[in-house]
């Protein structure tokens, strides 16, 4: 193979996606309950409007609706199970379960997890509770020694069905984190710089649908980053910045199940253009209202973690 595992790439790609080994997608959902969810400070631009303007009762109802959709999909056999970690007092952002860790399964089937190094002190307190969950599930626990900032699957997103990762950096995670993670997981990582503060995590602007297709917000990336993305996907579909930012349409959760063949997308309602593209690609689109969580800078993708 031309590509090298344990290496971080940015603009100098000399391999194609066809050379990357296949990967089994996870089928279990992990969430954190919302009873302590609140907006008490400003960690991203979206929180400016949400500060002091959050309906807690409505937020809990919206979270329950998201969980209930996952439970329904589990009953249909599209997901395996839905797990919930209890919220903790003083951890108002813990409900965004995509950020505290990065779970992985290697080519031998061994399960391991990278623990995050969160930028904000209030969020650093969340990580041990997720560590406990993964330890109980038999995961190998990896703690980053050289890295200062890394925010889990908020910034590190797998290529669908392939042993390849994309790492966002610039606001919440540092590029050098991916050198350490590539070594720990023995997997290549393509680093993508984020340049628009509205898209502070990669999961707000980069949504792989399958091995060949990705939805993006082009304004979130550098010119070189866009060229890199186009090298790795045969079809790159640009979503307008207003829809990606205001509706968090690229923070959708794509379920492209390898066992049943079912294709489901859970997304914030109102993303008309994103909805159209997902339907065109054969997805059953489930529109949900996550408006209270968008006030804090997250939607469906942020509210869950897929685990093995």
C-alpha positions in Angstrom: 0.0 0.0 0.0 1.1 3.6 -0.7 -0.4 5.1 2.4 1.2 4.6 5.8 -0.7 3.8 9.0 0.2 5.7 12.1 0.6 8.8 10.1 -1.2 12.2 9.8 -1.8 13.6 6.3 -3.0 17.0 5.3 -2.4 18.1 1.7 0.1 15.5 0.4 -2.1 12.5 -0.3 -0.6 9.8 -2.4 -3.3 7.1 -2.0 -6.9 6.5 -2.8 -9.8 5.5 -0.6 -9.8 2.1 -2.4 -6.5 1.2 -0.8 -7.8 1.6 2.8 -8.9 -1.6 4.6 -12.7 -2.0 5.4 -14.1 -1.2 8.8 -17.2 -2.4 10.7 -19.5 0.4 11.8 -20.7 0.5 15.4 -24.4 -0.2 16.1 -24.9 0.8 19.7 -25.9 4.3 20.8 -24.6 6.0 23.9 -26.3 9.1 25.4 -26.1 11.2 28.6 -29.3 12.3 30.3 -30.2 16.0 30.2 -31.5 16.7 33.7 -28.5 19.1 34.4 -28.3 20.6 30.9 -28.0 24.4 31.0 -26.4 27.3 29.3 -24.4 29.2 31.9 -21.5 30.7 29.8 -20.4 31.2 26.2 -18.1 28.5 24.8 -19.0 29.1 21.1 -20.8 31.7 19.1 -24.2 29.9 19.2 -24.3 30.1 23.0 -24.5 33.9 22.9 -28.2 33.8 21.9 -28.8 30.8 24.2 -27.4 32.3 27.4 -30.3 32.9 29.8 -32.8 31.9 27.0 -33.1 28.1 27.4 -36.3 26.3 28.1 -35.2 23.4 30.3 -38.5 21.5 30.3 -38.6 21.7 26.5 -34.9 20.6 26.3 -35.7 17.5 28.3 -38.7 16.7 26.1 -36.6 17.1 23.0 -33.9 14.8 24.3 -36.5 12.2 25.2 -37.8 12.4 21.6 -34.3 11.8 20.2 -33.8 8.8 22.6 -37.2 7.4 21.7 -36.3 7.4 18.0 -33.2 5.5 18.8 -35.2 3.0 20.9 -37.6 2.6 17.9 -34.7 1.9 15.5 -33.3 -0.6 18.0 -36.6 -2.4 18.1 -36.5 -2.6 14.2 -33.0 -4.1 14.4 -31.3 -1.1 12.7 -29.5 -0.4 16.0 -28.3 -2.9 18.6 -29.0 -1.0 21.8 -29.4 2.4 23.4 -27.3 3.1 26.5 -27.6 6.2 28.8 -25.1 7.6 31.3 -26.8 9.6 34.0 -26.1 13.3 34.0 -24.0 14.9 36.8 -24.6 18.1 38.7 -22.1 20.8 37.6 -21.7 19.1 34.2 -24.2 21.2 32.2 -22.8 20.2 28.8 -22.4 16.4 29.5 -25.5 15.8 27.4 -23.3 16.3 24.3 -22.0 12.7 24.5 -19.9 12.9 21.2 -17.2 15.0 22.8 -15.7 13.2 25.8 -14.2 10.2 24.0 -13.3 8.6 20.7 -14.2 4.8 20.7 -12.6 2.5 18.1 -12.3 -1.1 17.1 -9.2 -2.3 15.4 -8.8 -4.9 12.6 -8.6 -7.7 15.1 -11.8 -6.7 16.8 -10.2 -5.2 20.0 -12.2 -2.3 21.4 -10.4 0.8 22.7 -11.2 4.4 23.5 -9.3 7.6 23.4 -10.2 10.0 26.3 -10.6 13.6 25.4 -8.6 16.6 26.6 -11.4 19.2 26.7 -10.6 22.9 26.2 -13.0 24.2 28.9 -12.5 23.3 32.6 -16.2 22.7 33.1 -16.2 20.0 30.4 -13.1 18.3 31.6 -15.1 17.0 34.6 -17.3 14.9 32.3 -14.6 12.6 31.0 -14.2 10.3 34.0 -17.9 9.3 33.8 -17.5 8.2 30.2 -14.2 6.5 31.1 -16.1 4.4 33.7 -18.7 3.3 31.1 -16.0 2.2 28.6 -14.0 0.4 31.2 -17.1 -1.6 32.2 -17.7 -2.4 28.5 -14.2 -4.0 28.2 -12.5 -1.2 26.2 -8.8 -0.6 26.4 -8.5 3.0 27.9 -6.0 5.3 26.1 -5.1 8.5 27.8 -3.3 11.1 25.7 0.1 12.0 27.2 1.5 14.5 24.7 -1.7 16.2 23.7 -3.2 19.3 25.3 -6.5 19.6 23.4 -8.7 17.0 21.8 -12.5 16.8 21.8 -13.4 13.3 20.8 -15.8 12.6 17.9 -16.7 16.2 17.8 -13.5 16.6 15.8 -12.4 13.1 14.8 -14.8 11.5 12.3 -14.3 8.1 10.5 -14.6 7.6 6.8 -17.7 5.4 6.4 -16.7 1.7 6.3 -13.0 2.4 6.1 -10.0 2.4 8.5 -9.4 6.1 8.0 -10.1 9.1 10.2 -10.6 12.8 9.5 -9.4 15.2 12.3 -10.6 18.8 12.6 -8.4 21.3 14.3 -8.2 25.1 14.9 -10.8 25.8 17.6 -11.2 22.8 20.1 -8.6 20.3 19.1 -4.9 20.7 18.2 -3.4 19.3 15.0 -0.6 17.6 17.0 -3.2 15.5 18.8 -3.6 13.4 15.7 0.0 12.4 15.6 -0.4 10.7 19.0 -3.8 9.2 18.2 -2.6 7.8 14.8 0.2 6.0 16.8 -2.2 4.7 19.5 -4.8 3.4 17.1 -2.5 2.4 14.2 -4.7 4.3 11.7 -4.1 7.1 9.2 -5.6 10.5 9.9 -6.3 13.3 7.5 -6.1 16.6 9.3 -8.6 19.4 8.2 -8.2 22.9 9.5 -11.4 24.7 10.5 -11.5 28.5 9.9 -15.0 29.6 10.7 -15.9 29.9 14.4 -19.5 28.9 13.7 -18.1 25.5 12.8 -15.9 25.0 15.8 -16.1 21.2 15.6 -15.7 19.0 12.5 -19.1 17.4 13.2 -20.9 20.7 12.4 -19.6 20.9 8.8 -18.5 17.5 7.6 -21.0 14.6 7.2 -20.0 11.4 5.4 -22.9 9.4 4.0 -21.1 6.4 2.5 -17.7 5.5 1.1 -18.0 7.8 -1.8 -20.2 10.7 -0.6 -19.8 13.5 1.9 -21.9 16.6 2.7 -19.9 19.7 3.8 -20.1 23.4 4.4 -17.3 24.7 2.2 -17.0 28.0 4.2 -15.7 26.0 7.2 -12.5 24.8 5.5 -9.4 26.2 3.9 -8.9 26.0 0.1 -6.3 23.2 0.7 -8.7 21.4 3.0 -11.4 21.4 0.3 -9.0 20.0 -2.2 -8.1 17.2 0.2 -11.8 16.3 0.8 -12.4 16.2 -2.9 -9.5 13.7 -3.3 -11.0 11.3 -0.8 -14.7 11.4 -1.9 -16.0 10.9 -5.4 -19.0 13.1 -4.6 -18.7 16.2 -2.4 -22.0 18.0 -1.8 -21.9 21.6 -0.5 -24.6 22.7 1.9 -25.2 26.5 2.1 -23.6 28.1 5.1 -26.9 29.5 6.5 -28.5 26.1 6.6 -25.4 24.4 8.2 -25.0 27.2 10.8 -28.6 28.1 11.7 -30.2 24.6 11.3 -27.1 22.5 12.2 -28.1 20.3 9.3 -24.7 18.8 9.0 -24.8 17.8 12.7 -27.2 15.1 11.6 -26.7 11.4 12.5 -26.3 9.1 9.6 -27.1 5.4 10.1 -26.0 3.4 7.1 -26.4 0.0 8.6 -24.1 -2.7 7.2 -26.2 -5.6 8.6 -29.8 -4.7 7.6 -28.8 -2.4 4.7 -31.2 0.3 6.1 -30.3 3.9 5.6 -31.6 6.4 8.2 -30.7 10.0 8.9 -31.8 11.8 12.1 -31.5 15.6 11.7 -32.8 18.9 13.0 -36.0 19.9 11.2 -35.9 22.7 8.6 -32.8 21.9 6.7 -34.5 21.8 3.4 -31.5 21.4 1.1 -29.8 18.8 3.3 -33.1 16.9 3.6 -33.4 16.8 -0.2 -29.9 15.4 -0.7 -30.4 12.8 2.0 -33.6 11.6 0.4 -32.0 11.5 -3.0 -29.3 9.3 -1.6 -31.9 6.8 -0.3 -32.1 7.7 3.4 -35.2 7.7 5.5 -35.0 11.1 7.1 -36.3 11.6 10.6 -36.7 15.3 11.4 -36.4 16.2 15.1 -36.6 19.4 17.1 -33.3 20.0 18.9 -33.7 23.8 19.1 -32.8 24.1 22.8 -29.6 22.2 22.2 -28.7 24.2 19.1 -28.7 27.3 21.5 -25.8 25.6 23.1 -24.0 24.7 19.8 -25.1 21.1 19.2 -27.8 18.9 17.6 -28.4 15.2 17.0 -24.8 14.1 16.2 -23.5 15.9 19.3 -26.1 14.3 21.6 -24.9 10.7 21.0 -21.9 8.5 20.6 -21.9 5.4 18.5 -20.1 2.6 20.3 -19.1 -1.1 19.8 
